[in-house]
Amino acid sequence: MLELIVAGGPVMIPIIVLSVVALGLIIERAAAFVRARERRMDLLSWVLEELGKGRGAVVAEALAQSPSAEAAVLREGVLARTTAPEERELRMQARAQGELARLERFLPWLSSLANIETMLGLLGTVTGMIRSFLALRLSGVADPAVLAGGISEALITTAAGLAVAIPCLVTYHVLIQAADRITARVETAATELQLFYAQRGARR
């Protein structure tokens, strides 16, 4: 392994450094999404049922124990149940934006790292080929041994760059899709809660 790194030339240094950063980001973001996952699939129906029984304080306390964005937004709506509908909606929107921004933090970095690693691999390809042709020019002999060093450098850096870029891109798209699903659940929960309050008000 060390021989491959050395054969890859100086471009391997930033590739390796960024690969460590990328791995740290992937682990940290994946763990954040796992922690923020809502365990209860019937959370919304449970909240509406309990609110219908007048147990708003109990619901708010229970929602505070959940780390999910859906629970946080619902809790904001429950705490604001006695306020005007417009203010309640704004408070839930603000909480939703904050929770989703927290989930999507650092995700653009993964996409950027994938692009940078690809470009570094391409740079290593170019520098490796330049090295091969310079060696050929200086030796003046079409000796495969002379060309091997530069060509191996070109191939190693290309492979290393792609080996880091591909997991970054895959993780980025998987987490973006997960964030979109969470956003849809949050919007649905907030809308259903507002409708619940509106229907209760209309029956009074």
Residue pairs with C-beta under 8 A, 6 or more apart in sequence:
4 156
5 12
5 16
6 12
7 149
7 152
7 153
7 156
8 15
8 124
8 153
8 156
8 157
8 160
9 124
9 127
9 128
9 131
9 153
9 156
9 157
11 120
11 121
11 123
11 124
11 127
11 157
12 124
12 156
12 157
12 160
14 120
15 117
15 120
15 121
15 124
15 157
15 160
15 161
15 164
16 160
18 113
18 116
18 117
18 120
18 164
19 117
19 160
19 163
19 164
21 113
22 110
22 113
22 114
22 117
22 164
22 167
22 168
25 106
25 109
25 110
25 113
26 110
26 167
26 168
26 171
28 106
29 106
29 107
29 110
29 171
29 175
30 171
30 175
32 102
32 103
33 103
33 175
33 178
33 179
35 67
36 67
36 68
36 69
36 103
36 182
37 68
38 66
38 68
38 70
38 71
38 185
39 66
39 68
40 46
40 66
43 66
43 68
43 70
43 71
43 74
43 189
44 70
44 74
44 188
44 189
44 192
44 193
47 59
47 63
47 74
47 78
47 193
48 192
48 193
48 196
50 56
50 58
50 59
51 59
51 78
51 81
51 196
52 196
52 200
56 78
56 81
59 75
59 78
60 75
60 78
60 79
63 71
63 72
63 74
63 75
63 78
64 75
66 72
68 182
69 96
69 99
69 100
69 103
69 182
69 186
70 182
70 185
70 186
70 189
72 95
72 99
73 92
73 95
73 96
73 99
73 186
73 189
73 190
74 189
74 190
74 193
76 91
76 92
76 95
77 88
77 91
77 92
77 190
77 193
77 194
78 193
80 87
80 88
80 91
80 92
81 88
81 197
83 91
85 194
85 197
85 198
88 194
88 197
89 190
89 194
92 190
92 193
92 194
93 190
96 183
96 186
96 187
96 190
99 186
100 179
100 182
100 183
100 186
103 179
103 182
104 176
104 179
107 172
107 175
107 176
107 179
110 168
110 169
110 171
110 172
110 175
111 168
111 169
111 172
113 164
113 165
113 168
114 164
114 165
114 166
114 168
114 169
114 172
115 165
117 161
117 162
117 164
117 165
117 168
118 161
118 162
118 165
119 161
120 157
120 161
121 157
121 158
121 159
121 160
121 161
121 162
121 165
122 158
122 161
123 157
124 153
124 154
124 156
124 157
124 158
124 160
124 161
125 154
125 155
125 157
125 158
126 154
127 153
127 154
127 157
128 150
128 151
128 152
128 153
128 154
128 155
128 156
128 157
129 150
129 151
129 154
130 150
131 149
131 150
131 153
132 146
132 147
132 149
132 150
132 151
132 154
133 150
134 150
135 146
135 147
135 149
135 150
136 142
136 146
136 147
139 146
